[in-house]
Amino acid sequence: MSKGVIFYGWNRSVPGREQISAAHFQEYLRYLVGLQESGTIDSYEVVLLDPHGGDLNGFFLLRGSFEQLDALQATDEYQNHVTRGNLHLEGSGAIRGVTGEGVMEWMARWTANLPD
């Protein structure tokens, strides 16, 4: 079961770069399919949010072990996709996190360190 995640979120396309964003979105989906098929990641999910006036309108959630995600983030191909996204998406960025068993482990660590 995956413990780690990479959350890559964005607000919207930079005005005038919508076509670039649409093309890159399709290319990135093909890339994710390949990562999952090769076992580089365990799975991925794409979420598009309803319009709500906020600055987060969609995200990709990549799941895998910490080792898988570390190795992925070290590749030129991953870094190139993130860099390209930053050039045509407003408010885009990637952040690591935990899911599944990892949540309980982090919470146990957190509660163990609470002051008395």
FENSULKA-V453321 format. One record per run of one state. SS is the DSSP state (a for helix, b for strand, c for the rest). FROM is the first residue (numbers start at 0). LEN is the number of residues. If there is no record, write none. Layout:
ss from len
SS FROM LEN
SS FROM LEN
This chain:
ss from len
c 0 3
b 3 7
c 10 1
b 11 2
c 13 4
a 17 21
c 38 4
b 42 6
c 48 9
b 57 7
c 64 1
a 65 8
c 73 2
a 75 13
b 88 2
c 90 2
b 92 6
c 98 2
a 100 12
c 112 4
